[in-house]
């Protein structure tokens, strides 16, 4: 910077005003400054300090320069804030890049991995469709060799992938069990749930582990709030394997029941809904929720979604009489507010309420042009369960709702995925009344329809 200043100062000195009295002689730099201020043309001079690349300043003089500078800085900021789109991965990335890299690491490098890194590569490799048994065994052997370095979080991260990669390696699971008992004070309640779920899948029951873990789990659950316990139960209900985790449920549900007064009615409804999904009927909680629902002050603000959920839960548990007098008027009064998913649930729970279901279906049919595929499937399901459609024979009147459903399926036939077409075929095949509608499905679905029907017949 000092060199720049020394180079500039003599040039500025040459351009300073040299005058005395009334007459003044302007230096070259000052004359150019005056021209700039007037907006006059400026001759390009390679030696001049103030030089416009094009030889001319904008009509606004320095104002134009400042505007251009501001716009350029704004452009730079915009480029910095712009979204950078990454290139798409090639279709063969997993086969030709990721999988060879993982196999190379497992073959040559995992002996220097930390337990956390071992858990990471095990998790990634367990998600690959093609796995080499030799590499799975080497990973399990490395875990055994490094077991002394494993902390609680590493054990939790490693159990799931190991169950996928080497479920028959009893030695590694026994070593992990001993490590769990040694580090038992370092685990959280959610960690214990994951450990119990993995060991419950094994043929050999680890009674010593459960005798130590379950009391500790019960103790830790007391530190959670009622809302958090409710979220745990709802999360478990979403898993297809949760029904087998009776050890966890026998610990969690009593704690939820003891905290009933700490949560809102909405959370209590979620609790009985989760238990119903797990195919468990909890008489005590059903009665307590029914008492709250029969209280007009508590049930008057229920949303249509929770009305449909309550109807489904109590009808599924054969306890509809507990809440029917309160819930039916609320459901009928909110007929115009139900969406496709809630309509499907009501049709399953209350198929005898034909007038109400028809009213809801007629209102939803008006929005069919705006429905996505998921909403269409739920609406179709509700119409079938509620038996609101007609399959007109020759000479009979056409059913507008049936025609609307068939028309939608033909207009959007190219957008439906294979599993969505299979769901429609399953639904119509298992409903004897509506099997004739299978012949009216789009022609482009014929192959999927035939394969699905063959599978149903073979399974039967």
PEZI-V868016 format. One record per helix or strand. SS is the DSSP state (2 for helix, 1 for strand). FROM is the first residue (numbers start at 0). TO is the last residue. Records with the same first field share a line. If there is no record, write none. Layout:
SS->FROM-TO, FROM-TO
This chain:
2->1-13, 27-37, 61-80, 92-107, 109-111, 114-125, 132-144, 146-148, 151-164, 169-181, 183-185, 188-199, 206-220, 225-236, 241-243, 245-257, 259-261, 264-276, 282-292, 295-298, 303-315, 319-321, 323-332, 334-336, 339-348, 353-364, 367-369, 372-384, 399-410, 412-414, 417-428, 431-439, 442-458
1->17-19, 22-24
